[in-house]
Amino acid sequence: MSLNPVVSLLGRRLRLAVIGGGPGSFIGPMHRLAARMDDRFEVVTGVLSSNPDRARAAGAELGFAPERNHTNVHELLDAERTRADAIDAVAIMTPNDSHLEYAVAALDRGFDVICDKPMTNTIEEAETLHQKVLDTGLVFCLTHNYTGYAMVRQAKAMVEAGQLGPIRLVQIEYVQGGKADESKPDPMEKWRFVPGRGGPSLVMGDIGCHAHNLIRFVTGLEVAEVAAEVGAIVPNRQVHDFAGAMLRFENGARGSFWATQAAAGVENCLRFRISGTKGSLEWLQEIPQVLTFKPLGAPAETRTPNGPGTLPLAKRACRVVAGHPGGFSEGFANLYMDAAEAIAARRAGQPADPLALYFPNSFDGLMGVRFAYAVIESSNANGQWVKC
């Protein structure tokens, strides 16, 4: 039997179409690398740009057959539906305002979907897409890639195993400095500064949604209420580059949330501290191979990928031997690996490995959009508590 669960179930790799992520994109190559890393997918077609000439050139560079090198998403989906060797899934990495259109079009044609975050720009769109996923019964994976890190999954498994006891305190921060200087705008990023395309809040759509998703993933708790402030730190900026909030969780736990892209000199500082009745967990994305456990009344302990005490959910996410770090691209690849196995199992009419079902889905996307709007509503009400 093949060591590749997808090939074992289907006798082949899954065929993937990619939408967006063409020339000059950072996230497009990351998605394609993640899709291929564990040999579950082959990228066979796509629309790599909204510019037809750039789309054709990029598709040819990736080796798409001429009849599969498309310039229009709906034409691609219609053409694939008639092929004997049709795609199995679509990966969407376009500007936020097109996620709903392309995801629904793919689901309506029977294709599973992997979509970049945030899922949509509005709550109504998120509810529509979530309901479509429920109605079709297809797989929908939202690429909050930090949930794929081995030590993040170790933290979740420890919380699920009761090693922290009931959660009492949660601190989450995501701090970047890439948008601290407006004198050097990235031409590829211009759409993010247009609210109709990038969403109601730049910082929440870019990184705040990651922070929110991460604490939900690790703790298993929903944020019940927020008291927040959002705005712009850089003078004369018309979009949000800062968000801060106090959090109340459904179980009575309290928390704090901070996200900004205007902290000059900071690179990509995503970190959490989660405290229960038995101890605390701490993790920093810039040192992703280390998870610190501080049990009550005992010395601090360190967990590392494939080190002593690695739990099955984390071990599944480890590609390297103990002592070697796994990071950003591997986190993405873990989501693609999980989604591939869920898609293959669905298509084969078999139950999926439960460990493959931890990827963020459409409900997670809906909750992320709702959280962003609650933060904005609270800020507009001068920090009043708003239900999520």
N, C-alpha and C positions, 0 to 999 in steps of 0.2 A: 504493500500500500504506500502511496506517495506520502511524504512528510508534509505536503502542502494540503491543508484541509479543503481548500477550494477545488483543487484538481481532483482530490479524492471524491468529492461530491458530484462534480460536473464533468470531469474528464478533460478539463481545460481551464485556462485562466479566464477571469471575467473581462469582458470587453468594455472599455470606458471611453466616453466622450468628454472632452474638456471645453468649457465655455468661459472665455476670458483668459486672462493671465498671459498675454502675448508679449511681444518685444518690450523690454524696459521694465517689465513687472517683476517685483520681488516675490510675490506670493504665488504666481503661476508656476515657476520652476519648482518651488517648494512643494506644491500639491503634486506635481508630476513625479518628482523624486519620491515623495511619500507613497504614492500609488504603486511605484515599481519596487520599492525597497524590499518587500517581503515576497515578491513574485506572485502576488494574488491578482494583479491587474495587468492588462496591456492597453495602452492608450492608442486607439485606432482611428479616431476622428475628432473633430472639434471646430469651433469658431474662435480663433485666438484674438480677434480684434474687431471693433465696430467699423474700422476702416477696411473695405473689401480688399484692397491691394496688400495691406499689411497682414490681413488674415490669411490670404492665399500664400504669401511668402513665408509666414511663420508655420503654416501647416505643412508646406513642402519641406521646410527645414526639419520638422519633426518626423518626416517620412510618411505622411498620410498619402494613401492612394489618391490619384486625381479625383475619382468619383466620391471620395470621402473628405475632400478638402473644401469645406463649406465657408460661406460668408454670411449666412443667415441662420439663426438658431432654429426657427420653426421649420425651415426647409430641411435642415439636418435631421431633426426629430422625425419628420414625416418620411424622409428617405430611409432612415434606419428601421422604421417600423415595418417596412416591406422586405427587408433583406433576410435571407436565411441565416446569415451570420450577424444578426443585429447586435447592437450594443446591449449590455445589461444595465448600465448605470450611467448617470450624467454627473459630472463634477462642475459646480458653478462657482466662479471666482470673479464675477463682474462687479461694477459699482452697486451699492446697496439697493438702489431704487428699482433694479431689474430682477432681484432675487425671486420675488413672488411670481412674476410673469414666467420666468424660465423654469422654476421649480414646478409650478402647476402644469405647465405644458409638458414637462417630462413625465410627471406622475400620471397625467391623463392618458399618456401613450404607453403606460405600463413599465416605465423605467424607474428604477430606484435612484435616489438622489443623495449626493454629498454636496453640502453647501457651505460656503465661507460665512463667517459671522459678520455683523449681526444678521439674524435671519431675515428681518424686514425692517422698514423704517417706521411703521406705525403699528399700534396694537391691533387695529382692525385687519391689517394685512397679515399679521402674525396669527390671529385667530383663524382667518380664512385658510392659511397654509396648513396650520396644525390640523384643522378639521379635514382638509383634503388628504393629509397623510393617514388619518384615522379611517376615512372612508375607503381609501384604496388598499390599505393594509400593506403598503410598500415600505421599504426601509428608507428612513431619512436620517442622515448623519450630519450634524452641525459641527464644523471644525474648530471648536474651542480646544486647540491643540495642547494646552497646558494640562488638561485632564489626562493626556496620554503619557506624561512623564512617569517614570517608574516610581519615584519616591512620592509623588502626589498620590498615586494609586496605593502605595504602601500606607500613606496617611489615612486614606479612605478605609482601607481594610482594617487598620488598627481601630478606627472609630467604630466601624461596624462590629468588630469583635469585642467591643466594650472596654478596650484597654485605657480609654480616657474617662470612662464613666459618662454620665449625662453632661452635655456641653453647656457651659455657662457663659463663656466669653469668646468672641471672635474678632480678630483684627486682620484687615486686609488692606494692602496698599499696592498700587501699580503706578510707578513714577518713571517718566521718561523726560528727556530733554530735547528730543528731535524737533519740536515745534516752538522752542524758546526764541529762535531768531527768525524773524520774518523777512530778513534781507536776502535769504537764500531759499526761495520756495522751490519745491520739487515739482517740475511740470507734470509728472505722473500722478501727483497728489491733488491737483487742482479741484477735481470733482468732490473731494472730501469737504471742501470749504463752501460748497453750495448746499444749503439745507435741504432743498428738494431732492438732491441726489444722495448726500451723505447722511441725511437724517436730522432729527431735531437737535442733536447734541454731538459735536465732533468727538469730544473726549469720551462720552459714554459709548458711542458707537464703535470707536477705535479700540479703547482699552478698558473702559469701565465695565463693559459687558463681560470681558474676560475675568475681571476680578470678582464680579457677582457670581458668574458661573462656577468659578473655582471654589468659593466658599460653600455654595450649594452642593457641589460634587463631593467635597471632602466631608462635610458635616451631615449631609442628608437632610438638612433643615431648610425651610423656606423663610425668607425675610417677610415678616408680617407688616412692619411699618418702617418708614424712614423719616428723619428730620434732616433736610439737606440744603446745601447751597451749591449752585453751579454758576459759572461765569467765565470771564476772560481775565487772565493775568497779564498777558501782553497788551500794552496800550493800543487802543483803536481796533483791536481784533473784534470781528463781528460774530465769531463762533466760539463755543465753549472750549477752553483748554484746561479747566479745573473743575473738579467735583469733590465735595466732601460731605459725609453724612454720618449721623448716628443711626444705629440699626436696632430694631427689636425683632427677635426671631419668634417663630410660632411656639417654641417650647418655653419662652420666657427669657432665653439667653439675650445678652446685650452685646453690641458690637460697634466697630467703627470702620469706615470705608473712606479711602482717599485715593483719588486718581488725578494725575496731571501729566501733560505732555510739554510743560513749560518750565521744568526744573533744569536750568542750564547745566550742562556737563554730565547729567545722569544718563545712563544708557538704557537699560531695560530692567528696572528694579521692581519685580513682582515678588511679594512676600506675604506669608500669612503666619499668624500665631493663633492657635486654637486651644482653649483651656477647658478641661472638664473637671469633674470632682476628683479624679485620680491623677491628673497630670496635664502637661501641655505638649503640643507639637509645634515645631517651627520649621519653615522651609523658605529658601530664597532661590528664585529662578536663576540668578547669576552663578550660583553654586548648586546646580540641580541634582547632583549625585548624593547630597547629604540631607537627611531628615533628622532633626534633633528631637528626641523624646525626653522630657523632663518629668519623671514620675514624682508624685508627692512623697516627700520624706526619703528620697533616694538619689544617688548620683545621676547626672544626666547621661543619656545613652545616645549613640549615633547609629542610624540605619543607613546603609548604602546599597546600591544595586547588587544583587546576588550575594550580599554579605549575610552574616548570621541573622536570623530572624526575618528574612525576606518572606513575605506572605504570597500566596499563589497569584493574587491579582497583580502584584508588583513584579513577580518573577516572569509572568507572561510578557511584560513590557520591557524586559532586559534582553538586549542583543549582544552584550559584551560580557566578558568575564569580570569577576569582582575586582574593584580597584580602578576601573575605567569608566569615564563619564558617559552618560547618554543625555541627549538634549533636544533642541528645538525640532530638528528634522525628524528625529526618532519619535517625538511626541505626535507629530503629524502622521507619521507612518503607522503608529499604533492605531490611530483612528481609522485609517484606510484598511489596515489589517482586520480590525474588528468589523467594520462595515462590510468588507468583502465576505467574511465568513457568515455574517447575518444574511446577506443577499444570497449567497450560494445555498444556504440552508433553506431559505424561503423558496427559492426556485426549485430545489430538490424535494420540497415537501417534508423536510426533516427539521426537528428542533435544533436551534442553534446552541452552541456551547454557551452556558450562562456567563462565562468570563468574557465573552465577545460582545456582550450587550451593555457595556458601560459607557458607550460613546454618547455624547450629547445628542438629543433628538429634537423633534419639533416642539415638544412641550417645554424643553429647556430654552429653546429660542423664544417661545411665547413669554415665558417668565422673565427672560432677559429684557425684552422690549417693554414689558409692563414695569419692571424695575426702573428702567431709564426714564419712563414717563412719570413715575412716582417721584423720582429725584427732582425732575424739573418742576413738577407741580409744587413740591414742598419748598423748593428754592423760591419760586414765584410768590409763595405765601409767607415769605420771610422765615423759613425754617420750621413751619408748623408740621406736626406729625401727619403723615399721609399713609393710608393703607395701600399695600402693594397688590 
